[in-house]
Amino acid sequence: MFKRFSRSWSLIKASAGVLAKDKELLVFPLLSAICTLIVAAAFVLPMFGLGALDGLREDSDGGVSLAVYVVAFLFYLVQYFVIFFFNSALVGAAMIRLDGGDPTLRDGLRIAGSKALPILGYAAIAATVGMVLRAIQERAGWIGNIVVGLLGVAWTVASFLVVPVLVSRDVGPIDAVKESALLLKKTWGENLIGQGGVGLVFGFIVFGVVLMGAAAIVGAAMTGSGVLIGVVVAVFIVALLLVGLVQAVLSGIYSAALYRYASGEESTDGFDAGLLENAFAVKTK
């Protein structure tokens, strides 16, 4: 347990070293978050305003209407496209840095823009998977929740390197998913989940921020000052947002570095080859 935590922390430090050289990478997940909120508002607010949700919820047989599935699919499609687009921009910029270059925001957006069509195709695949998993969950009860959880993990593993593949190669979304699964099969072994614990460290960080934030809010409330309470709440929200942005960037940098290692690159600026190899080593009996 402690060995895995130590390795995860080393991976985060290596990714953070890359981030320290290009702090503008934080802009990509920020833009992604803003755009996904805009997309959500664009879908939800008109439906509330028109009272369409009540009419779309059920068909004449008491089941979910086809219109609901169509709207949900379109929502998933647009949301995934936005997320994958800015993630591709982040990974593209990270690839330049890992090659020893000095990327700009324009470089990342240019790379993502040149891959817009494959990104859209991948978004369609992800939206379809999401709809299928949701349908299974709704129709199979608690058993469906277990099945969806297992299938969701399998999909996450299989698609772990799709974005780096799309950014680095001239392939379509289906081939990118296939190559992602193939590369991981060659490198992650049976310990991917246990050793890929980058999220574990950030789980502790978020937990610490929440504890400190809660204590600070309680302390501010005891003073009876509305202004102080508002300031503390605002700082708490900003702190959580910053942690989320940093985690998103570090995950993108790490996926780019892992792809380079998995595809046979001899060197990756800022990452030790032994560290990547140990993090995704094949388990030996």
Rosetta blueprint (number, residue, H / E / L):
1 M L
2 F H
3 K H
4 R H
5 F H
6 S H
7 R H
8 S H
9 W H
10 S H
11 L H
12 I H
13 K H
14 A H
15 S H
16 A H
17 G H
18 V H
19 L H
20 A H
21 K H
22 D L
23 K H
24 E H
25 L H
26 L H
27 V H
28 F H
29 P H
30 L H
31 L H
32 S H
33 A H
34 I H
35 C H
36 T H
37 L H
38 I H
39 V H
40 A H
41 A H
42 A H
43 F H
44 V H
45 L H
46 P H
47 M H
48 F H
49 G H
50 L H
51 G L
52 A H
53 L H
54 D H
55 G H
56 L H
57 R H
58 E L
59 D L
60 S L
61 D L
62 G L
63 G L
64 V L
65 S L
66 L H
67 A H
68 V H
69 Y H
70 V H
71 V H
72 A H
73 F H
74 L H
75 F H
76 Y H
77 L H
78 V H
79 Q H
80 Y H
81 F H
82 V H
83 I H
84 F H
85 F H
86 F H
87 N H
88 S H
89 A H
90 L H
91 V H
92 G H
93 A H
94 A H
95 M H
96 I H
97 R H
98 L H
99 D L
100 G L
101 G L
102 D L
103 P L
104 T L
105 L H
106 R H
107 D H
108 G H
109 L H
110 R H
111 I H
112 A H
113 G H
114 S H
115 K L
116 A H
117 L H
118 P H
119 I H
120 L H
121 G H
122 Y H
123 A H
124 A H
125 I H
126 A H
127 A H
128 T H
129 V H
130 G H
131 M H
132 V H
133 L H
134 R H
135 A H
136 I H
137 Q H
138 E H
139 R H
140 A H
141 G H
142 W H
143 I H
144 G H
145 N H
146 I H
147 V H
148 V H
149 G H
150 L H
151 L H
152 G H
153 V H
154 A H
155 W H
156 T H
157 V H
158 A H
159 S L
160 F L
161 L L
162 V H
163 V H
164 P H
165 V H
166 L H
167 V H
168 S H
169 R L
170 D L
171 V L
172 G L
173 P H
174 I H
175 D H
176 A H
177 V H
178 K H
179 E H
180 S H
181 A H
182 L H
183 L H
184 L H
185 K H
186 K H
187 T H
188 W L
189 G H
190 E H
191 N H
192 L H
193 I H
194 G H
195 Q H
196 G L
197 G L
198 V H
199 G H
200 L H
201 V H
202 F H
203 G H
204 F H
205 I H
206 V H
207 F H
208 G H
209 V H
210 V H
211 L H
212 M H
213 G H
214 A H
215 A H
216 A H
217 I H
218 V H
219 G H
220 A H
221 A H
222 M H
223 T H
224 G L
225 S L
226 G H
227 V H
228 L H
229 I H
230 G H
231 V H
232 V H
233 V H
234 A H
235 V H
236 F H
237 I H
238 V H
239 A H
240 L H
241 L H
242 L H
243 V H
244 G H
245 L H
246 V H
247 Q H
248 A H
249 V H
250 L H
251 S H
252 G H
253 I H
254 Y H
255 S H
256 A H
257 A H
258 L H
259 Y H
260 R H
261 Y H
262 A H
263 S L
264 G L
265 E L
266 E L
267 S L
268 T E
269 D L
270 G L
271 F E
272 D L
273 A H
274 G H
275 L H
276 L H
277 E H
278 N H
279 A H
280 F L
281 A L
282 V L
283 K L
284 T L
285 K L
